[in-house]
Amino acid sequence: MSSTALITGASKGLGAEFARLFASKNVNLILVARSEKELNELKDELENRFNISVWTIAKDLTIPENVQAVYDEIKRAGTEVDYLVNNAGFGDFGYFADTEWERHRKMIELNISTLSQFCHLFIQDWIPRKSGKILNVASTAAFQPGPGMSVYFASKAYVANFSQAIAYEFRKYGITVTTLCPGPVKTNFGRAARMNHPNGFLKDMKTPLPEEVVSFGYRAMMKGKALAIHGVLNKFVASSVRFLPRKWLATLSAKVISW
Ligand SMILES: NC(=O)c1ccc[n+]([C@@H]2O[C@H](COP(=O)([O-])OP(=O)(O)OC[C@H]3O[C@@H](n4cnc5c(N)ncnc54)[C@H](OP(=O)(O)O)[C@@H]3O)[C@@H](O)[C@H]2O)c1
């Protein structure tokens, strides 16, 4: 029997690559993001290349009612979701006092509330059947405070801690939760976070291809790993920061992020 993956933030970037990878494994897809046109172009591409069905739902997931509405639509259609990829997220570059609160409020809604609510909705369906896999996209930002992107870094710390906690809780039901922590990847993320300053820290950085990060995350999810940090250097940094005095972390991080 064919299975189905729900992928949020699937119109571009890592989410679109997740869609391509799941499609290549003959998994049917439910793709959610705001950009209807991009979602439909991806649907056409994937349905032409693979023997799967792709359902697109264009919704703004910073609006709390839309999360429940997506879930209700899926239930009404009688579709069972087997894989949940909570990938939609964005950041905002700039010192907290200089940035708009509304952007932060939406970021917290999307990066934290939407991700948590989808987990909460699907776990209720998965407990009786004792199966289901979740991949929550955090970031290497999760491991330290981030002056210049304070709310984003904190939101990803939430994702990592929340996801590892529920991974522990859900083990007894045979349900796995994987936290994927990519380092910088060139997608639309930088533009969405308004990081296009000429000296922005991503500018000259050699970064992995989105496909590499996605394939790494996918393999970790299938193995049911709780934490997947992409890249040797990122793993090293994420483990070393644990041994540094907390008071140094914001200063070190500020030097990397700011221009
Ligand atoms: N790229 C990096 O360097 C990097 C590093 C670490 C972690 N991450 C994380 O990876 C995830 C994917 O990011 P990306 O790099 O692929 O960025 P991206 O290219 O900007 O893609 C973000 C996706 O999220 C969707 N999205 C944004 N706001 C949304 C909203 N209000 N409602 C529904 N969907 C929304 C976007 O679609 P629409 O615009 O069509 O809505 C898009 O599909 C994010 O959680 C990000 O924090 C990225």
The ligand as a Gaussian input file, in Angstrom:
#p B3LYP/6-31G(d) Opt

LIG

0 1
 N       18.744000      27.589000       4.350000
 C       19.386000      27.555000       5.477000
 O       20.516000      28.080000       5.596000
 C       18.792000      26.849000       6.659000
 C       19.652000      26.440000       7.690000
 C       19.119000      25.799000       8.800000
 C       17.765000      25.561000       8.879000
 N       16.943000      25.971000       7.877000
 C       15.521000      25.718000       8.018000
 O       15.081000      24.962000       6.916000
 C       13.683000      25.164000       6.718000
 C       13.436000      25.419000       5.232000
 O       14.067000      26.630000       4.887000
 P       14.703000      26.887000       3.444000
 O       16.134000      27.101000       3.627000
 O       14.229000      25.872000       2.486000
 O       14.054000      28.315000       3.133000
 P       13.144000      28.816000       1.928000
 O       13.777000      28.479000       0.634000
 O       12.863000      30.251000       2.251000
 O       11.808000      27.961000       2.075000
 C       10.915000      28.182000       3.137000
 C        9.611000      27.450000       2.868000
 O        8.706000      27.774000       3.931000
 C        7.489000      28.259000       3.358000
 N        6.872000      29.267000       4.200000
 C        7.414000      30.440000       4.622000
 N        6.497000      31.142000       5.297000
 C        5.355000      30.395000       5.272000
 C        4.051000      30.602000       5.775000
 N        3.719000      31.725000       6.414000
 N        3.116000      29.637000       5.595000
 C        3.439000      28.506000       4.912000
 N        4.650000      28.259000       4.410000
 C        5.593000      29.194000       4.596000
 C        7.929000      28.885000       2.024000
 O        6.852000      28.878000       1.096000
 P        5.963000      30.150000       0.692000
 O        6.860000      31.325000       0.646000
 O        5.413000      29.721000      -0.618000
 O        4.923000      30.224000       1.745000
 C        8.974000      27.883000       1.569000
 O        8.371000      26.797000       0.930000
 C       13.293000      26.325000       7.627000
 O       12.667000      25.813000       8.779000
 C       14.629000      26.953000       7.992000
 O       14.598000      27.603000       9.242000
 C       17.431000      26.603000       6.763000

